[in-house]
């Protein structure tokens, strides 16, 4: 069996809530089928109090092998580096100390969610909790374990970033680790698993036809592309959210909400309202990944000039008002 302990600290528990939405099969069936044993989880386990502490002591003493330590939520270093804003119940020992002890004996360490990975929403200014990620403090290496940390299995902290994470990102990461199929080459520059982070949220977005012609929504509930006016940065955000759908059918953009790039460090402080697009001289500041500004301006101008009437009208409506025309597909 591949033994896992799951800890929670400075966060909302949203990654656990998302994890419980795993389907086809459900979470427990998935873990059982992969040979993964969830030794302890603060919300899902029956063990509490002294029983949980006994398990932790057995792990630290080497009587129980810990294959992966999963951390959800940011690590709280305050006040003044003591970590005592969060002590593990019944121990009078700061959670940051428990994290460091257990990470020291774990074969792998997995940061579940952007808070555990980089600090996330918990670390937003003024950050009175002095919150940080396990091995990152925002976009900078460091965090609670230090930039040079390497787990016993030879990998740094694996950052399954997202706010919250897709359940499959977590279960697939654990399954790859259980099969010794995840190495440093399988992690991107921010140490996210590349099986989902090498995709863009833009891929598979149902609004891509509107994007191509720059037929843009201006208000919530409208069908058009949300990049130009409503703050969507799915063209820059790393994640397969629109090809690996949530709950079988959904994603942020499909629900009419702009992508806020929640898998990236420091997404929580973009410097502007989430649902507004900052511009300079009418040009969005955040351009699509790998797109030179001159190309974007030229292509946008051409696209707008060629926008079909159907897309122009549908983009600013909350439902389709002009359907596609019917034409014979076979040309003679």
Rosetta blueprint (number, residue, H / E / L):
1 X L
2 X E
3 X E
4 X E
5 X E
6 X E
7 X E
8 X E
9 X L
10 X E
11 X L
12 X L
13 X L
14 X H
15 X H
16 X H
17 X H
18 X H
19 X H
20 X L
21 X L
22 X L
23 X L
24 X L
25 X L
26 X L
27 X H
28 X H
29 X H
30 X H
31 X H
32 X H
33 X H
34 X L
35 X L
36 X E
37 X E
38 X E
39 X E
40 X E
41 X E
42 X L
43 X L
44 X L
45 X L
46 X L
47 X L
48 X L
49 X L
50 X H
51 X H
52 X H
53 X H
54 X H
55 X H
56 X H
57 X H
58 X H
59 X H
60 X H
61 X L
62 X L
63 X L
64 X L
65 X L
66 X L
67 X L
68 X E
69 X E
70 X E
71 X E
72 X E
73 X L
74 X E
75 X E
76 X E
77 X L
78 X L
79 X L
80 X L
81 X L
82 X L
83 X L
84 X L
85 X L
86 X L
87 X E
88 X E
89 X L
90 X L
91 X L
92 X L
93 X E
94 X E
95 X H
96 X H
97 X H
98 X H
99 X H
100 X H
101 X H
102 X H
103 X H
104 X H
105 X H
106 X L
107 X L
108 X E
109 X E
110 X E
111 X E
112 X E
113 X L
114 X H
115 X H
116 X H
117 X H
118 X H
119 X L
120 X H
121 X H
122 X H
123 X H
124 X L
125 X L
126 X L
127 X L
128 X L
129 X L
130 X L
131 X E
132 X E
133 X L
134 X L
135 X L
136 X E
137 X E
138 X L
139 X L
140 X E
141 X E
142 X L
143 X L
144 X L
145 X L
146 X L
147 X L
148 X L
149 X L
150 X L
151 X L
152 X L
153 X L
154 X L
155 X L
156 X L
157 X L
158 X E
159 X E
160 X E
161 X L
162 X L
163 X L
164 X L
165 X L
166 X L
167 X H
168 X H
169 X H
170 X H
171 X H
172 X H
173 X H
174 X H
175 X H
176 X H
177 X H
178 X H
179 X L
180 X L
181 X L
182 X L
183 X L
184 X H
185 X H
186 X H
187 X E
188 X L
189 X L
190 X L
191 X L
192 X L
193 X E
194 X H
195 X H
196 X H
197 X H
198 X L
199 X L
200 X E
201 X L
202 X L
203 X L
204 X L
205 X L
206 X L
207 X L
208 X H
209 X H
210 X H
211 X H
212 X H
213 X L
214 X L
215 X L
216 X E
217 X L
218 X L
219 X L
220 X L
221 X L
222 X L
223 X L
224 X L
225 X E
226 X L
227 X H
228 X H
229 X H
230 X H
231 X L
232 X L
233 X L
234 X L
235 X L
236 X L
237 X L
238 X E
239 X L
240 X L
241 X L
242 X L
243 X L
244 X L
245 X L
246 X E
247 X L
248 X L
249 X L
250 X E
251 X L
252 X L
253 X L
254 X L
255 X L
256 X L
257 X L
258 X L
259 X L
260 X L
261 X L
262 X L
263 X L
264 X L
265 X L
266 X L
267 X L
268 X L
269 X L
270 X L
271 X L
272 X L
273 X L
274 X L
275 X L
276 X L
277 X L
278 X L
279 X E
280 X E
281 X L
282 X L
283 X E
284 X E
285 X L
286 X L
287 X L
288 X L
289 X L
290 X L
291 X L
292 X L
293 X H
294 X H
295 X H
296 X H
297 X H
298 X H
299 X H
300 X H
301 X H
302 X H
303 X H
304 X H
305 X H
306 X L
307 X L
308 X L
309 X H
310 X H
311 X H
312 X H
313 X H
314 X H
315 X H
316 X L
317 X L
318 X L
319 X L
320 X L
321 X L
322 X L
323 X L
324 X L
325 X L
326 X L
327 X L
328 X L
329 X L
330 X L
331 X L
332 X L
